[in-house]
C-alpha cells in the first residue's frame, strides 16, 4: 500500500511537468512523419516522441522543431504555448 501512495505521488509529479504543445497537430497537418521531422530538425525520433507527449525539452530543441516545421521563431507560442515561468 505504501508503494501505491508513492507511485501516485510520482505520477502526479510527472503529470505536472508535462507541457501541452501543438507539435503533433502541426506536424500531422503538414503530412509529415515523426521520422521526417526528426531528420529535418537534426533530432532523434525518440526526442520528437517525447516532445509530442509533453515531456520538457531544451530551448534549442524547441528552436530546431519550430524551424523544421517551416515556422518562424516568433511562432513559438503557437507551437509550444506561452512560457510558464511563474512557478
N, C-alpha and C positions, 0 to 999 in steps of 0.2 A: 504494500500500500504506500509506503514511503517513496518507493521508486516512481509510482504513478504520479504522486504530487510533484516530484522533481521534474519528470518528463513534461508534465503540464506547464510548469513554470518555464522550462526551457523552450517549449513550443511557443508560448506567449512572447518570449524574448525574440525568437526568430521572426514571428509574425510582425512584431513591432518594427523590426529592421527592414522588412520588405518594403520596397519602394514601387508604387504603381507607376507604370510608364506605358507609352504607346509604341514601343519599338516593334513588337509583333504585328500590331494593327497596320502600321505604316509599311513594314516590310511586305506583308501579305497583299496590301493594296497595290504594291508595285510588282506583284507576282514574282517575288524574289525568295529564294530558299535561304535557310539559315547558313548553309554552306557558301552560297554566293555572297551574302552579307559579310560573313567571316572573311572570305577571300578579299573582298573589296576593302574591308576595314583593317586587314592585317592582324586579325584576331583568330582565336580558335573557335570552333563551333560550340565547344563547351562554354566558353565565355559568353557567346551570344545567347545560349540557352539559359545561363544563369541570370543574365541581364533581363531577358524576357520574363523570367519567373519573378523578377522583382528583387533579386539579391543586390546589395550595394556594389558599386564599382567605382573605379578611379575616374577622375575628371578626364584624363587622357583617353580612357576607353570610351567615355561618352562622346568626346570630340571626334574620335575615329568613326564611331557609329553614325553620328549626325552627318558627317561628310560622306560616308559610304552610302547613305540613303539619298544622297544628292541634295541635301538641305543645307541651309546656311547656319552658321553657329548661332545666329540670332534667333533661330527656331528652336533653341534648346528647350524652352518651356513647353513647346508643343509636343516634343518627344518625351521628355523626362519630367515634366511638371515643374512647378516653382520649387525653389530651394527651401528646405526645412531647417534653417539654421537656428530656429528659436528654441531648440530642445536643451 
